[in-house]
């Protein structure tokens, strides 16, 4: 389906920092577990902010101001199962005390030990088929909570420090580096579409936008501006235990 307007997703500096801190910890710090300790774990969080209709029907802006990481989510290396109660609790809190922040959607990570070429070849930075199925199959639940924006952050390790400037390619994704960590942040929107079952009954369901939809535009000013390191940053290493070797701290 062709989207009926342009959707802009702007990520604030605070939201970017919250996401990156938690995602990097889950990726590189040794986590004790029930079965065995792990690194390279997925993580999951909720997006909070504002929806703004732009003048002259020029589109819709979703401004993501905060990201709350769900500590109750069950995290594994290839999956992350959220807890419905966390969203209900947090929406109750926000509605009661900070009603100027709306629930917009969620974010999860794709951590991988694959190299840069493999990630790009397999398009690991996209939503997986399971990601899309989970959202669309639970359409009624997400409609109840007014889900609008989905983000996925992919993290990979490089052999050498990345020197490439941050780039948007395609419009709904930004690629950037921290030392020898390579990251991709990709955005999707959920929109209503009419679905007809075998009995001819029509129902409005939520659908996920295409992987490279030109009418979904990601905007991360704080990440595009990260051209300066103020001290030597560490690096992702190979070995047992924690996977990060610190720089000048």
QUIUR-V719426 format. One record per residue. N is the residue number from 1. RES is the residue in one letter. PHI is phi in whole degrees, 0 to 359 (none if undefined). NEAR is the number of other ideal C-beta (glycine too) atoms within 12 Angstrom. Layout:
{{N & RES & PHI & NEAR} {N & RES & PHI & NEAR}}
//
This chain:
{{1 & X & none & 17} {2 & X & 277 & 13} {3 & X & 295 & 24} {4 & X & 276 & 15} {5 & X & 199 & 21} {6 & X & 267 & 26} {7 & X & 245 & 37} {8 & X & 254 & 29} {9 & X & 239 & 44} {10 & X & 259 & 34} {11 & X & 254 & 41} {12 & X & 289 & 27} {13 & X & 297 & 21} {14 & X & 301 & 20} {15 & X & 296 & 39} {16 & X & 299 & 36} {17 & X & 296 & 21} {18 & X & 302 & 29} {19 & X & 294 & 39} {20 & X & 294 & 34} {21 & X & 301 & 21} {22 & X & 288 & 34} {23 & X & 292 & 39} {24 & X & 291 & 32} {25 & X & 298 & 26} {26 & X & 296 & 36} {27 & X & 279 & 38} {28 & X & 244 & 38} {29 & X & 264 & 24} {30 & X & 294 & 20} {31 & X & 252 & 25} {32 & X & 297 & 12} {33 & X & 222 & 14} {34 & X & 295 & 10} {35 & X & 265 & 9} {36 & X & 203 & 12} {37 & X & 289 & 17} {38 & X & 215 & 25} {39 & X & 239 & 33} {40 & X & 59 & 34} {41 & X & 266 & 35} {42 & X & 288 & 37} {43 & X & 219 & 44} {44 & X & 219 & 39} {45 & X & 209 & 40} {46 & X & 249 & 44} {47 & X & 258 & 48} {48 & X & 230 & 37} {49 & X & 173 & 31} {50 & X & 223 & 27} {51 & X & 249 & 28} {52 & X & 233 & 20} {53 & X & 279 & 16} {54 & X & 280 & 18} {55 & X & 300 & 9} {56 & X & 57 & 8} {57 & X & 56 & 10} {58 & X & 278 & 15} {59 & X & 130 & 24} {60 & X & 235 & 28} {61 & X & 251 & 28} {62 & X & 256 & 41} {63 & X & 258 & 30} {64 & X & 273 & 42} {65 & X & 259 & 30} {66 & X & 222 & 30} {67 & X & 229 & 39} {68 & X & 255 & 35} {69 & X & 278 & 35} {70 & X & 278 & 30} {71 & X & 284 & 21} {72 & X & 271 & 22} {73 & X & 292 & 29} {74 & X & 275 & 19} {75 & X & 255 & 33} {76 & X & 229 & 24} {77 & X & 286 & 24} {78 & X & 232 & 20} {79 & X & 200 & 21} {80 & X & 208 & 34} {81 & X & 261 & 19} {82 & X & 280 & 34} {83 & X & 251 & 18} {84 & X & 305 & 20} {85 & X & 296 & 14} {86 & X & 294 & 25} {87 & X & 297 & 33} {88 & X & 295 & 20} {89 & X & 298 & 19} {90 & X & 291 & 32} {91 & X & 296 & 26} {92 & X & 297 & 16} {93 & X & 297 & 18} {94 & X & 295 & 25} {95 & X & 297 & 19} {96 & X & 281 & 11} {97 & X & 242 & 11} {98 & X & 226 & 19} {99 & X & 292 & 14} {100 & X & 281 & 13} {101 & X & 250 & 28} {102 & X & 268 & 28} {103 & X & 288 & 37} {104 & X & 252 & 44} {105 & X & 163 & 37} {106 & X & 216 & 42} {107 & X & 219 & 44} {108 & X & 220 & 43} {109 & X & 248 & 43} {110 & X & 242 & 40} {111 & X & 278 & 42} {112 & X & 209 & 33} {113 & X & 265 & 23} {114 & X & 296 & 22} {115 & X & 275 & 19} {116 & X & 302 & 28} {117 & X & 297 & 13} {118 & X & 295 & 18} {119 & X & 300 & 26} {120 & X & 292 & 20} {121 & X & 295 & 11} {122 & X & 271 & 17} {123 & X & 52 & 22} {124 & X & 293 & 30} {125 & X & 281 & 39} {126 & X & 278 & 29} {127 & X & 305 & 36} {128 & X & 281 & 26} {129 & X & 300 & 14} {130 & X & 293 & 20} {131 & X & 301 & 33} {132 & X & 294 & 23} {133 & X & 297 & 14} {134 & X & 299 & 26} {135 & X & 291 & 35} {136 & X & 286 & 28} {137 & X & 289 & 18} {138 & X & 254 & 23} {139 & X & 304 & 26} {140 & X & 298 & 17} {141 & X & 297 & 20} {142 & X & 287 & 30} {143 & X & 297 & 21} {144 & X & 301 & 15} {145 & X & 263 & 30} {146 & X & 60 & 21} {147 & X & 289 & 37} {148 & X & 229 & 37} {149 & X & 233 & 45} {150 & X & 237 & 42} {151 & X & 234 & 47} {152 & X & 225 & 43} {153 & X & 248 & 50} {154 & X & 258 & 39} {155 & X & 232 & 45} {156 & X & 224 & 35} {157 & X & 258 & 35} {158 & X & 250 & 26} {159 & X & 291 & 17} {160 & X & 238 & 16} {161 & X & 298 & 20} {162 & X & 287 & 27} {163 & X & 245 & 13} {164 & X & 285 & 17} {165 & X & 294 & 16} {166 & X & 303 & 27} {167 & X & 222 & 19} {168 & X & 263 & 26} {169 & X & 195 & 19} {170 & X & 281 & 25} {171 & X & 300 & 25} {172 & X & 262 & 40} {173 & X & 215 & 36} {174 & X & 241 & 38} {175 & X & 248 & 31} {176 & X & 207 & 34} {177 & X & 227 & 31} {178 & X & 233 & 31} {179 & X & 59 & 30} {180 & X & 262 & 28} {181 & X & 265 & 35} {182 & X & 250 & 39} {183 & X & 229 & 40} {184 & X & 230 & 40} {185 & X & 247 & 40} {186 & X & 238 & 43} {187 & X & 239 & 45} {188 & X & 224 & 46} {189 & X & 238 & 40} {190 & X & 254 & 40} {191 & X & 228 & 32} {192 & X & 277 & 24} {193 & X & 220 & 21} {194 & X & 275 & 15} {195 & X & 241 & 19} {196 & X & 242 & 12} {197 & X & 276 & 10} {198 & X & 296 & 6} {199 & X & 271 & 7} {200 & X & 81 & 8} {201 & X & 278 & 11} {202 & X & 264 & 12} {203 & X & 212 & 16} {204 & X & 277 & 16} {205 & X & 236 & 25} {206 & X & 276 & 34} {207 & X & 236 & 27} {208 & X & 269 & 40} {209 & X & 296 & 39} {210 & X & 293 & 23} {211 & X & 302 & 25} {212 & X & 236 & 22} {213 & X & 296 & 30} {214 & X & 291 & 19} {215 & X & 266 & 27} {216 & X & 246 & 37} {217 & X & 241 & 32} {218 & X & 272 & 43} {219 & X & 224 & 29} {220 & X & 233 & 37} {221 & X & 303 & 18} {222 & X & 290 & 24} {223 & X & 284 & 32} {224 & X & 293 & 21} {225 & X & 270 & 14} {226 & X & 279 & 24} {227 & X & 257 & 14} {228 & X & 236 & 7} {229 & X & 261 & 15} {230 & X & 268 & 10} {231 & X & 203 & 11} {232 & X & 291 & 13} {233 & X & 271 & 23} {234 & X & 285 & 22} {235 & X & 211 & 23} {236 & X & 281 & 37} {237 & X & 240 & 19} {238 & X & 254 & 17} {239 & X & 151 & 12} {240 & X & 275 & 11} {241 & X & 76 & 16} {242 & X & 302 & 22} {243 & X & 252 & 31} {244 & X & 244 & 29} {245 & X & 257 & 21} {246 & X & 286 & 17} {247 & X & 262 & 17} {248 & X & 272 & 10} {249 & X & 232 & 10}}
//
